Amino acid sequence: MLALLAAALVIVFAALVLAAAAWDAVSFTIPNWISLALVAAFPVAALAAGLSLPAMGLHLAVGVAALLIGMAMFALRWMGGGDAKLVSAVALWLGLGGLPTFLLGVAVAGGGLAVLLLTLRSAPIRPIVVLGPPWVSKLAEPGHGIPYGVAIAAGALWALPASPFGAVLGL
């Protein structure tokens, strides 16, 4: 029964990070409720997956460290507040074991996303893109930022097998 609960919560984790990515792509914001839901689901998922209290404490320390670094990056205007909160919530779930893979995945996906957006915003492509849905047109507007929630979600899903929760789903 606990294994089933843990698996269901890992699927909820994936659904929430995908929701954050979609929300960010459409509106350039990540709602606080997504990060809060991830944080709230973690202890239940961790207990159901059989993580020890010291292991849960290490995950908590990684999440707090990510939040502090994210807050500094937000203060320096290097990332948005929603991105900082999402990174910390994901880091809480992935822990120390999944963190390097997560950070590498975010960097690679972020680079690819930046290239895609530069292409969409280029003079030859932009006139075609503006004929599409309004949210795509907004992505193609020069001067807009990068919806980094998309890269964070990609990194989170890529790193999931490296976390203790990957084993829950047999990844």
Backbone hydrogen bonds, N-H to C=O, Kabsch-Sander energy under -0.5 kcal/mol:
donor,donor_aa,acceptor,acceptor_aa,energy
5,L,1,M,-2.0
6,A,2,L,-2.8
7,A,3,A,-2.4
8,A,4,L,-2.4
9,L,5,L,-2.3
10,V,6,A,-2.0
11,I,7,A,-1.9
12,V,8,A,-1.9
13,F,9,L,-2.4
14,A,10,V,-2.2
15,A,11,I,-2.5
16,L,12,V,-2.7
17,V,13,F,-2.3
18,L,14,A,-2.1
19,A,15,A,-2.2
20,A,16,L,-2.3
21,A,17,V,-2.0
22,A,18,L,-2.5
23,W,19,A,-2.8
24,D,20,A,-2.5
25,A,21,A,-2.5
26,V,22,A,-1.9
27,S,23,W,-2.6
28,F,24,D,-2.4
29,T,23,W,-0.6
34,I,31,P,-1.2
35,S,31,P,-0.9
36,L,32,N,-2.6
37,A,33,W,-2.3
38,L,34,I,-2.0
39,V,35,S,-2.3
40,A,36,L,-2.7
41,A,37,A,-2.1
42,F,38,L,-1.4
44,V,40,A,-0.5
45,A,41,A,-2.5
46,A,42,F,-3.2
47,L,43,P,-2.4
48,A,44,V,-2.5
49,A,45,A,-2.2
50,G,46,A,-0.5
50,G,47,L,-0.9
51,L,46,A,-2.7
56,M,52,S,-2.5
57,G,53,L,-2.4
58,L,54,P,-2.0
59,H,55,A,-2.2
60,L,56,M,-2.4
61,A,57,G,-2.4
62,V,58,L,-2.3
63,G,59,H,-2.4
64,V,60,L,-2.6
65,A,61,A,-2.6
66,A,62,V,-2.4
67,L,63,G,-2.1
68,L,64,V,-2.6
69,I,65,A,-2.4
70,G,66,A,-2.7
71,M,67,L,-2.6
72,A,68,L,-1.9
73,M,69,I,-2.5
74,F,70,G,-2.4
75,A,71,M,-2.5
76,L,72,A,-1.8
77,R,74,F,-1.6
78,W,73,M,-3.2
79,M,73,M,-0.9
84,A,80,G,-2.1
85,K,81,G,-2.2
86,L,82,G,-2.3
87,V,83,D,-2.7
88,S,84,A,-1.9
89,A,85,K,-2.1
90,V,86,L,-2.6
91,A,87,V,-2.7
92,L,88,S,-2.0
93,W,89,A,-1.4
94,L,90,V,-2.5
95,G,91,A,-2.6
98,G,94,L,-1.4
99,L,95,G,-1.1
102,F,98,G,-2.4
103,L,99,L,-2.9
104,L,100,P,-2.4
105,G,101,T,-2.7
106,V,102,F,-2.7
107,A,103,L,-2.2
108,V,104,L,-2.6
109,A,105,G,-2.7
110,G,106,V,-2.7
111,G,107,A,-2.2
112,G,108,V,-2.3
113,L,109,A,-2.7
114,A,110,G,-2.4
115,V,111,G,-2.2
116,L,112,G,-2.4
117,L,113,L,-2.7
118,L,114,A,-2.5
119,T,115,V,-2.2
120,L,116,L,-2.7
121,R,117,L,-2.1
122,S,119,T,-1.3
126,R,122,S,-2.9
128,I,125,I,-1.3
129,V,125,I,-2.0
130,V,126,R,-2.2
131,L,128,I,-1.3
132,G,129,V,-2.1
136,V,133,P,-0.6
137,S,133,P,-2.3
138,K,134,P,-2.3
139,L,135,W,-1.6
140,A,136,V,-1.6
141,E,138,K,-1.1
144,H,141,E,-1.6
148,Y,146,I,-2.2
150,V,147,P,-2.0
152,I,148,Y,-2.5
153,A,149,G,-2.3
154,A,150,V,-2.1
155,G,151,A,-2.5
156,A,152,I,-2.4
157,L,153,A,-2.5
158,W,154,A,-2.1
159,A,155,G,-2.1
160,L,156,A,-1.1
162,A,159,A,-1.6
163,S,159,A,-0.6
163,S,160,L,-1.6
166,G,160,L,-0.6
166,G,163,S,-1.3
167,A,163,S,-0.6
169,L,165,F,-0.9
169,L,166,G,-0.5
170,G,167,A,-0.8
171,L,166,G,-3.3
